[in-house]
Amino acid sequence: MRGLWTTARVRAAEERVMARVPAGSLMRRAAFGVATAALELLGGKRRVGLLVGAGNNGGDALWAGYYLRRRGVAVRAVLLAPEKAHAEGLAAFRRVGGRVVDRLGEVDLVVDGIVGLSARGPLRPDAAEHVAHLDAPVLAVDLPSGIDPDTGAITGPAVRAAMTVTFGCLKPVHALADCGEVRLVDIGLGPELAGPDLAELDDAEVGAHWPVPGPQDDKYTQGVTGVAAGSATYPGAAVLATGAALLATSGMVRYAGAAADGVRARWPEAICTGSITDAGRVQAWVAGPGLGTGLSAEAVLRTVLEAGVPVCLDADAITMLANNPDLWDARDPDTPVVLTPHDREYERLAGEVGHDRVAAARRAAEKFRAVVLLKGHVTVVAGPDGRVLVNRASGSWAATAGSGDVLSGLIGALLAARLDPVLAAGCAARLHAVAAERASGGAPIPASALLAAVPDAIRALRSG
């Protein structure tokens, strides 16, 4: 698991470290890491340009230029705020032959030292003009300038980096936005940092948590998942959600609803009934995909919430809760619930998402005492206890009709297998992204292809 720390905590940790080490030593250590990465990216080429802002981020870039000059690299720098340039770094840069210019001109690599963790908002016009004319790859110092360090929001001109070198620890931006390849340079912050504000599950960890049958298991001990989804209008939602639950674990799936014949025809392993009252006992429910929002659907949702087992609510279930909040009364206070809205569903349920997606997920998790999985290219999973997991997909192949139904089925199966709800949502999100990537092969795919790739994705994560 990769931890991510917000800027306020990082700055506090840096101040504590700087109080006990020689002045400037952290900056030079960080800059040396930037220079080392720059040499790797250059691959034998010899021209580097620095975009240097005010303060310490610009100082990091200038000191990196100093180390690059000592290795024979031609380095030129544009000072975006000459009167506020880091004095010691600028003096060192000039001392070894670094040039200060008005325009970078032809270079092989650009080091982005425009702004650091303290900045908010898009690039200012002068910086944006320089960035707009770049045609060389960019190495960002700490974060690509113009991207919010805590939310990953891009609200105007910003740097697009091929690589980002950051120091001490990862920050939320490194998971919430595209920072290119991210390199971490140790500057001794570790002892000053307690538990992270956010976390990102790695593939090996997801594979280790994924439930597989043991020698004493049978179809009941591995978890029985109930699926209340689909309708005459949307039978495919039932087929996809049920299939995902079946492929996710080795337990049992009970389907209840109007699409029973279609589900049975596609998945003969599923135990199908036309009514939720005939479904039998389950260890978790998936409810909502394609269910509809009428009175009969509301009755199904009430039954699911009254069952007293963990439940994953998606799509129409979220709409019904938004339209009729009294439905929450059917839930026992301690019943675990995972909500899986996309942005528009979230707005119906809890208001505008805004630029800070982590804060939005946390608000809803606290309000509804539920785990909230806010869908997107970066999926955010927030628990009512304050835990937050993030998962960044490598592409947008899962942005297709029905893929959310697959995700719901995966979550429901993991809940039935008794995984912690936050972990169940996080693991399902990661596997969902991996399955989409493996199924696509670089071309658009339907949700059924994503579903078919689930076993291969599980094998890949478990072997990692």
C-alpha positions as CSV (number, residue, x, y, z in Angstrom):
1,M,0.0,0.0,0.0
2,R,1.3,3.4,-1.0
3,G,0.6,6.2,1.5
4,L,0.0,9.7,0.4
5,W,0.3,12.8,2.7
6,T,-1.4,16.2,2.3
7,T,0.8,19.2,1.9
8,A,0.1,20.7,5.3
9,R,1.4,17.6,7.0
10,V,4.4,17.4,4.6
11,R,5.4,21.0,5.3
12,A,5.2,20.4,9.0
13,A,7.4,17.3,8.8
14,E,9.9,19.2,6.6
15,E,10.1,22.0,9.2
16,R,10.9,19.5,11.9
17,V,13.6,17.9,9.8
18,M,15.1,21.2,8.7
19,A,15.4,22.3,12.4
20,R,18.0,19.6,13.0
21,V,20.0,19.4,9.8
22,P,22.4,21.9,8.2
23,A,20.7,24.7,6.3
24,G,20.1,23.9,2.6
25,S,21.0,20.2,2.9
26,L,17.4,19.0,2.2
27,M,17.2,21.1,-0.9
28,R,20.5,19.9,-2.3
29,R,19.6,16.3,-1.6
30,A,16.3,16.8,-3.4
31,A,18.0,18.6,-6.3
32,F,20.5,15.8,-6.7
33,G,17.6,13.4,-7.1
34,V,16.1,15.6,-9.8
35,A,19.4,15.8,-11.6
36,T,19.9,12.1,-11.5
37,A,16.4,11.5,-13.0
38,A,17.1,14.2,-15.6
39,L,20.3,12.4,-16.8
40,E,18.3,9.2,-17.1
41,L,15.6,10.9,-19.2
42,L,18.2,12.7,-21.4
43,G,19.7,9.4,-22.5
44,G,22.9,10.9,-23.7
45,K,21.5,14.2,-25.0
46,R,23.0,17.3,-23.4
47,R,20.6,20.3,-23.4
48,V,18.3,21.1,-20.4
49,G,16.1,24.1,-19.8
50,L,14.9,25.2,-16.4
51,L,11.6,27.0,-15.8
52,V,12.4,28.6,-12.4
53,G,9.7,30.1,-10.2
54,A,10.0,31.9,-6.9
55,G,11.0,30.2,-3.7
56,N,12.2,26.7,-2.9
57,N,10.7,24.9,-5.9
58,G,12.7,27.2,-8.1
59,G,15.7,26.6,-5.8
60,D,15.4,22.9,-6.4
61,A,15.5,23.4,-10.1
62,L,18.5,25.7,-9.9
63,W,20.4,23.3,-7.7
64,A,19.5,20.5,-10.1
65,G,20.9,22.6,-12.9
66,Y,24.1,23.1,-10.9
67,Y,24.5,19.3,-10.6
68,L,23.8,18.8,-14.3
69,R,26.3,21.4,-15.3
70,R,29.0,19.6,-13.2
71,R,28.3,16.6,-15.4
72,G,28.8,18.5,-18.6
73,V,25.2,19.2,-19.5
74,A,24.4,22.5,-21.2
75,V,21.8,24.2,-18.9
76,R,19.9,27.4,-19.4
77,A,17.2,28.9,-17.1
78,V,14.3,31.2,-17.5
79,L,13.6,33.1,-14.2
80,L,9.9,33.7,-14.1
81,A,10.3,35.9,-11.0
82,P,13.9,37.2,-11.0
83,E,13.6,39.3,-7.9
84,K,12.3,36.2,-6.0
85,A,14.6,33.6,-7.3
86,H,16.4,31.4,-4.8
87,A,19.6,33.4,-4.2
88,E,21.9,30.6,-3.2
89,G,20.7,28.3,-5.9
90,L,21.0,30.9,-8.5
91,A,24.6,31.8,-7.4
92,A,25.6,28.2,-7.5
93,F,24.0,27.7,-11.0
94,R,25.9,30.7,-12.4
95,R,29.1,29.7,-10.8
96,V,29.3,26.5,-12.8
97,G,28.4,28.2,-16.1
98,G,24.6,28.0,-16.1
99,R,23.0,30.6,-18.4
100,V,20.0,32.8,-17.6
101,V,17.9,33.5,-20.7
102,D,14.6,35.0,-21.7
103,R,13.5,32.0,-23.7
104,L,14.5,28.3,-23.4
105,G,14.9,27.8,-27.2
106,E,15.8,24.3,-28.4
107,V,16.4,21.9,-25.5
108,D,16.1,18.1,-25.0
109,L,14.5,18.2,-21.6
110,V,12.7,20.8,-19.5
111,V,12.8,20.9,-15.7
112,D,9.6,22.4,-14.3
113,G,10.4,24.3,-11.1
114,I,7.7,26.9,-11.5
115,V,5.6,26.3,-8.4
116,G,5.7,23.9,-5.5
117,L,3.3,22.4,-2.9
118,S,2.2,25.8,-1.5
119,A,0.7,27.0,-4.8
120,R,-2.9,26.7,-5.8
121,G,-4.7,27.3,-9.1
122,P,-3.6,27.3,-12.7
123,L,-0.3,28.7,-14.1
124,R,-0.1,32.5,-14.3
125,P,-0.1,33.9,-17.9
126,D,3.7,34.4,-18.2
127,A,4.4,30.8,-17.1
128,A,1.6,29.5,-19.2
129,E,3.1,31.1,-22.3
130,H,6.4,29.5,-21.7
131,V,4.8,26.1,-21.1
132,A,2.6,26.4,-24.2
133,H,5.7,26.6,-26.4
134,L,7.5,23.5,-25.0
135,D,8.2,20.7,-27.4
136,A,10.6,18.7,-25.1
137,P,9.6,16.3,-22.4
138,V,9.1,17.8,-18.9
139,L,10.5,16.6,-15.6
140,A,8.4,18.2,-12.8
141,V,9.9,19.1,-9.5
142,D,7.6,17.7,-6.7
143,L,4.4,18.1,-8.9
144,P,3.5,19.4,-12.4
145,S,2.9,23.1,-11.9
146,G,-0.7,24.2,-12.2
147,I,-2.2,21.1,-10.6
148,D,-3.5,21.3,-7.1
149,P,-1.3,19.3,-4.8
150,D,-4.1,18.0,-2.5
151,T,-7.0,17.5,-4.9
152,G,-5.3,16.9,-8.3
153,A,-7.7,19.5,-9.8
154,I,-6.7,21.2,-13.1
155,T,-8.7,24.4,-13.5
156,G,-6.6,26.1,-16.2
157,P,-3.1,26.0,-17.8
158,A,-0.9,23.4,-16.3
159,V,2.3,21.4,-17.0
160,R,2.0,17.9,-18.5
161,A,5.0,16.0,-17.2
162,A,6.7,12.9,-18.5
163,M,8.1,12.3,-15.0
164,T,7.7,13.9,-11.6
165,V,10.4,13.7,-8.9
166,T,9.0,14.2,-5.4
167,F,10.7,14.3,-2.0
168,G,10.1,12.6,1.3
169,C,6.7,11.0,0.6
170,L,4.0,10.9,-2.0
171,K,1.3,13.5,-2.0
172,P,-2.3,13.2,-3.1
173,V,-1.6,14.8,-6.5
174,H,0.6,11.8,-7.4
175,A,-2.5,9.5,-7.4
176,L,-5.2,12.0,-8.3
177,A,-3.7,13.5,-11.4
178,D,-1.4,12.6,-14.3
179,C,2.1,13.2,-13.1
180,G,3.8,10.9,-15.5
181,E,6.2,8.4,-14.0
182,V,6.6,9.3,-10.3
183,R,10.0,9.0,-8.6
184,L,10.4,9.3,-4.8
185,V,13.6,10.8,-3.3
186,D,14.2,10.0,0.4
187,I,15.1,13.2,2.3
188,G,14.5,11.8,5.8
189,L,10.8,12.7,6.4
190,G,9.8,9.1,7.2
191,P,10.2,9.3,11.0
192,E,8.2,12.6,11.1
193,L,5.2,11.1,9.3
194,A,2.4,9.2,11.0
195,G,-0.3,7.3,9.1
196,P,-1.1,8.6,5.6
197,D,-4.1,10.7,4.7
198,L,-4.8,8.6,1.6
199,A,-3.6,5.2,0.4
200,E,-3.3,3.4,-2.9
201,L,-3.5,-0.4,-3.0
202,D,-0.8,-2.0,-5.1
203,D,-1.5,-5.0,-7.3
204,A,0.2,-7.6,-5.1
205,E,-1.8,-6.4,-2.1
206,V,-5.1,-6.7,-3.9
207,G,-4.0,-10.2,-5.1
208,A,-3.2,-11.2,-1.5
209,H,-6.6,-10.1,-0.2
210,W,-8.6,-11.6,-3.0
211,P,-10.5,-14.6,-1.6
212,V,-9.8,-18.0,-3.1
213,P,-11.0,-21.4,-1.8
214,G,-9.1,-23.2,0.9
215,P,-9.0,-26.9,1.6
216,Q,-11.9,-26.7,4.1
217,D,-14.1,-24.4,2.1
218,D,-17.4,-25.1,0.3
219,K,-19.8,-23.0,-1.6
220,Y,-21.4,-21.7,1.5
221,T,-18.3,-20.8,3.6
222,Q,-16.9,-18.7,0.7
223,G,-19.9,-16.4,0.8
224,V,-23.3,-16.4,-0.9
225,T,-24.0,-13.2,-2.9
226,G,-27.5,-12.0,-3.6
227,V,-28.1,-9.9,-6.7
228,A,-31.3,-7.8,-7.0
229,A,-30.8,-6.1,-10.4
230,G,-32.2,-5.8,-13.9
231,S,-35.7,-5.5,-15.3
232,A,-37.6,-6.3,-18.5
233,T,-36.1,-3.0,-19.8
234,Y,-32.6,-3.6,-18.6
235,P,-31.9,-7.4,-18.4
236,G,-28.3,-6.9,-19.3
237,A,-27.5,-5.2,-16.0
238,A,-28.6,-8.4,-14.2
239,V,-26.5,-10.6,-16.4
240,L,-23.4,-8.5,-15.9
241,A,-23.7,-8.0,-12.2
242,T,-24.5,-11.7,-11.6
243,G,-21.6,-12.8,-13.8
244,A,-19.2,-10.5,-12.0
245,A,-20.2,-12.0,-8.7
246,L,-19.8,-15.5,-10.0
247,L,-16.4,-14.9,-11.5
248,A,-15.1,-12.9,-8.5
249,T,-15.2,-15.8,-6.0
250,S,-15.9,-19.5,-5.7
251,G,-19.0,-19.2,-3.6
252,M,-22.6,-19.1,-4.7
253,V,-24.8,-16.4,-6.3
254,R,-28.5,-16.1,-5.9
255,Y,-30.3,-13.8,-8.4
256,A,-33.7,-12.4,-7.7
257,G,-35.7,-10.4,-10.2
258,A,-37.5,-9.9,-13.5
259,A,-34.5,-11.0,-15.6
260,A,-34.3,-14.4,-14.1
261,D,-34.7,-16.3,-17.4
262,G,-32.0,-14.2,-19.1
263,V,-29.6,-14.7,-16.2
264,R,-30.3,-18.4,-16.0
265,A,-29.6,-18.8,-19.7
266,R,-26.3,-17.0,-19.5
267,W,-25.2,-18.2,-16.1
268,P,-26.6,-21.7,-15.3
269,E,-24.6,-21.7,-12.1
270,A,-26.7,-18.9,-10.6
271,I,-29.7,-19.8,-8.5
272,C,-32.5,-17.7,-10.0
273,T,-35.9,-16.7,-8.7
274,G,-38.3,-14.1,-9.9
275,S,-38.9,-12.5,-6.5
276,I,-36.6,-11.3,-3.8
277,T,-38.8,-12.9,-1.2
278,D,-37.9,-16.3,-2.6
279,A,-34.2,-15.7,-2.9
280,G,-33.0,-17.5,0.3
281,R,-30.2,-16.6,2.6
282,V,-27.2,-14.6,1.4
283,Q,-24.1,-13.0,3.1
284,A,-24.3,-9.8,1.0
285,W,-26.6,-8.1,-1.5
286,V,-26.0,-6.2,-4.7
287,A,-29.0,-4.0,-5.5
288,G,-29.8,-1.3,-8.1
289,P,-28.3,-1.9,-11.6
290,G,-31.1,-1.7,-14.1
291,L,-33.7,-2.3,-11.3
292,G,-35.9,0.7,-12.1
293,T,-37.2,3.3,-9.6
294,G,-40.9,2.5,-9.3
295,L,-42.8,1.3,-6.2
296,S,-41.9,-2.3,-6.8
297,A,-38.2,-1.4,-7.0
298,E,-38.5,0.5,-3.8
299,A,-40.0,-2.5,-2.1
300,V,-37.0,-4.6,-3.3
301,L,-34.6,-2.0,-1.9
302,R,-36.4,-2.0,1.4
303,T,-36.1,-5.8,1.6
304,V,-32.4,-5.6,0.9
305,L,-31.7,-3.0,3.5
306,E,-33.8,-4.9,6.1
307,A,-31.8,-8.1,5.5
308,G,-29.1,-7.0,8.0
309,V,-26.2,-8.2,5.7
310,P,-23.6,-6.0,3.9
311,V,-25.0,-4.4,0.7
312,C,-23.6,-2.7,-2.4
313,L,-26.0,-0.1,-3.8
314,D,-25.5,1.2,-7.3
315,A,-27.4,3.0,-10.1
316,D,-31.2,3.0,-9.6
317,A,-30.7,2.2,-5.9
318,I,-28.8,5.4,-5.5
319,T,-31.5,7.3,-7.4
320,M,-34.2,5.9,-5.2
321,L,-32.4,6.9,-2.0
322,A,-32.0,10.4,-3.4
323,N,-35.7,10.6,-4.3
324,N,-36.9,9.0,-1.1
325,P,-34.5,9.4,1.8
326,D,-37.0,7.6,4.1
327,L,-35.8,4.4,2.5
328,W,-32.7,4.6,4.7
329,D,-34.9,3.9,7.7
330,A,-35.1,0.3,6.6
331,R,-31.4,-0.2,7.3
332,D,-30.2,-1.3,10.7
333,P,-27.6,1.3,11.9
334,D,-24.7,-1.1,11.9
335,T,-25.4,-2.7,8.5
336,P,-22.4,-2.1,6.2
337,V,-23.4,-0.3,3.0
338,V,-21.2,0.5,-0.1
339,L,-22.5,3.2,-2.4
340,T,-21.0,3.4,-5.9
341,P,-22.1,6.7,-7.5
342,H,-20.7,8.4,-10.6
343,D,-20.6,12.2,-10.4
344,R,-24.2,12.8,-11.6
345,E,-25.6,10.2,-9.2
346,Y,-23.5,11.7,-6.4
347,E,-25.1,15.1,-7.1
348,R,-28.5,13.7,-6.8
349,L,-27.6,12.1,-3.5
350,A,-25.3,14.5,-1.8
351,G,-24.8,17.7,-3.9
352,E,-22.1,18.9,-6.2
353,V,-18.8,16.9,-6.3
354,G,-16.6,19.9,-7.0
355,H,-12.9,19.9,-7.6
356,D,-12.0,18.1,-4.4
357,R,-13.3,14.5,-5.1
358,V,-11.7,13.1,-1.9
359,A,-13.5,15.7,0.2
360,A,-16.8,14.9,-1.6
361,A,-16.5,11.2,-1.0
362,R,-15.6,11.8,2.7
363,R,-18.7,14.1,3.1
364,A,-21.1,11.5,1.7
365,A,-19.4,8.7,3.7
366,E,-19.9,10.6,6.9
367,K,-23.5,11.7,6.1
368,F,-24.7,8.2,5.2
369,R,-22.5,6.2,7.5
370,A,-21.5,4.2,4.5
371,V,-18.5,3.4,2.3
372,V,-18.6,5.7,-0.8
373,L,-16.9,4.7,-4.0
374,L,-16.9,7.7,-6.2
375,K,-16.3,6.5,-9.7
376,G,-14.0,8.2,-12.2
377,H,-10.7,7.8,-14.0
378,V,-9.4,8.1,-10.4
379,T,-11.7,6.1,-8.2
380,V,-12.0,7.4,-4.6
381,V,-13.2,5.1,-1.8
382,A,-14.0,6.8,1.5
383,G,-15.1,5.0,4.7
384,P,-17.2,6.5,7.5
385,D,-14.2,6.0,9.8
386,G,-12.1,8.5,7.7
387,R,-10.1,6.0,5.7
388,V,-9.6,6.8,2.0
389,L,-8.3,4.6,-0.8
390,V,-7.6,5.8,-4.3
391,N,-7.2,3.9,-7.5
392,R,-5.9,5.4,-10.7
393,A,-6.8,3.5,-13.9
394,S,-4.1,3.3,-16.6
395,G,-6.7,4.2,-19.2
396,S,-10.4,5.0,-19.7
397,W,-11.5,1.6,-21.2
398,A,-14.0,1.0,-18.4
399,A,-15.9,4.2,-19.4
400,T,-18.6,2.1,-21.1
401,A,-22.2,1.2,-20.5
402,G,-22.6,-1.7,-18.1
403,S,-19.1,-1.6,-16.6
404,G,-20.5,-0.2,-13.3
405,D,-22.8,-3.3,-13.1
406,V,-19.6,-5.4,-13.3
407,L,-18.0,-3.4,-10.5
408,S,-21.1,-3.8,-8.3
409,G,-21.0,-7.6,-8.7
410,L,-17.3,-7.7,-7.8
411,I,-17.9,-5.6,-4.6
412,G,-20.9,-7.7,-3.6
413,A,-18.9,-10.9,-3.9
414,L,-16.1,-9.5,-1.8
415,L,-18.6,-8.3,0.9
416,A,-20.1,-11.8,0.9
417,A,-16.6,-13.2,1.4
418,R,-16.4,-11.0,4.6
419,L,-13.8,-8.5,3.4
420,D,-13.8,-5.2,5.2
421,P,-16.1,-3.0,3.2
422,V,-13.5,-0.3,2.5
423,L,-11.0,-2.9,1.4
424,A,-13.7,-4.7,-0.7
425,A,-14.5,-1.6,-2.6
426,G,-10.8,-0.7,-3.1
427,C,-9.8,-4.2,-4.2
428,A,-12.8,-4.4,-6.6
429,A,-12.0,-1.0,-8.1
430,R,-8.4,-2.1,-8.7
431,L,-9.3,-5.4,-10.3
432,H,-12.0,-3.7,-12.4
433,A,-9.4,-1.4,-13.9
434,V,-6.9,-4.2,-14.5
435,A,-9.6,-6.3,-16.2
436,A,-10.5,-3.4,-18.5
437,E,-6.9,-2.8,-19.4
438,R,-6.2,-6.4,-20.2
439,A,-9.5,-6.8,-22.2
440,S,-9.0,-3.7,-24.3
441,G,-5.6,-4.4,-25.8
442,G,-5.6,-0.8,-26.8
443,A,-9.1,-0.8,-28.4
444,P,-12.6,0.1,-27.1
445,I,-14.4,-2.7,-25.4
446,P,-18.0,-3.5,-24.2
447,A,-18.7,-4.3,-20.6
448,S,-19.1,-8.0,-21.5
449,A,-15.5,-8.1,-22.6
450,L,-14.4,-6.5,-19.3
451,L,-16.4,-9.1,-17.5
452,A,-14.8,-11.9,-19.4
453,A,-11.3,-10.6,-18.4
454,V,-12.0,-10.8,-14.7
455,P,-10.5,-14.3,-14.1
456,D,-7.4,-13.3,-16.0
457,A,-7.1,-10.1,-14.0
458,I,-7.4,-12.1,-10.7
459,R,-4.7,-14.4,-11.8
460,A,-2.5,-11.5,-12.8
461,L,-3.0,-9.7,-9.4
462,R,-2.4,-12.9,-7.4
463,S,0.8,-13.6,-9.3
464,G,2.1,-10.1,-8.6
